[in-house]
Amino acid sequence: MNTPRRRVLRRAPATDAVTLREQKRLQKRREQLEKERLALSRWMTRLRRAFHAVEKQQAKISRLERQIATSNGR
């Protein structure tokens, strides 16, 4: 006949320890959030710069295409 497994009785963690652990976890997440926000800010600066460079190139190409088209018509 099988005997049931013995259950290990453990005390519930103290509420102070739980809240302290949660506070540490929350603080760590806030620090990670700040770090990610700074990284995003740096990337957005690069992206903005690159976007404007592309716009400038497109404007140059359009201007040259127009000049070529008008000079061919003469």
C-alpha positions as CSV (number, residue, x, y, z in Angstrom):
1,M,0.0,0.0,0.0
2,N,1.3,3.4,-0.9
3,T,1.9,6.0,1.8
4,P,1.2,9.6,1.0
5,R,4.2,11.9,0.6
6,R,5.2,13.8,3.6
7,R,4.4,17.5,3.3
8,V,7.0,20.0,4.3
9,L,5.6,22.7,6.4
10,R,7.1,26.1,5.9
11,R,6.4,29.3,7.6
12,A,4.9,32.1,5.5
13,P,7.5,34.8,4.7
14,A,7.3,37.8,6.9
15,T,5.4,40.7,5.3
16,D,8.3,43.0,5.9
17,A,10.7,40.8,3.9
18,V,8.1,40.6,1.1
19,T,7.6,44.3,0.9
20,L,11.4,44.9,1.1
21,R,11.9,42.4,-1.8
22,E,9.2,44.1,-3.8
23,Q,10.7,47.5,-3.2
24,K,14.1,46.4,-4.3
25,R,12.6,44.9,-7.5
26,L,10.6,48.0,-8.1
27,Q,13.8,50.2,-7.7
28,K,15.7,47.9,-10.1
29,R,12.9,48.3,-12.7
30,R,13.0,52.1,-12.3
31,E,16.7,52.1,-12.8
32,Q,16.3,49.9,-15.9
33,L,13.6,52.2,-17.2
34,E,15.8,55.3,-16.8
35,K,18.7,53.5,-18.6
36,E,16.4,52.5,-21.5
37,R,15.0,56.0,-21.7
38,L,18.5,57.4,-22.0
39,A,19.4,54.9,-24.7
40,L,16.2,55.7,-26.7
41,S,17.1,59.4,-26.4
42,R,20.5,58.8,-27.9
43,W,19.0,56.7,-30.7
44,M,16.4,59.3,-31.5
45,T,19.1,62.0,-31.9
46,R,20.9,59.8,-34.4
47,L,17.7,58.9,-36.2
48,R,16.7,62.5,-36.5
49,R,20.1,63.4,-37.9
50,A,20.0,60.6,-40.4
51,F,16.4,61.4,-41.4
52,H,17.4,65.0,-42.2
53,A,20.4,63.9,-44.2
54,V,18.1,61.6,-46.3
55,E,15.7,64.5,-46.8
56,K,18.5,66.7,-48.0
57,Q,19.7,64.0,-50.5
58,Q,16.2,63.6,-51.8
59,A,15.8,67.3,-52.3
60,K,19.2,67.4,-54.2
61,I,18.2,64.5,-56.5
62,S,14.8,66.1,-57.2
63,R,16.4,69.4,-58.0
64,L,18.9,67.8,-60.4
65,E,16.2,65.7,-62.1
66,R,14.1,68.9,-62.6
67,Q,17.2,70.7,-64.0
68,I,17.9,67.8,-66.4
69,A,14.3,67.6,-67.5
70,T,14.1,71.4,-68.2
71,S,17.4,71.4,-70.1
72,N,16.3,68.5,-72.3
73,G,13.2,70.4,-73.3
74,R,15.2,73.3,-74.7
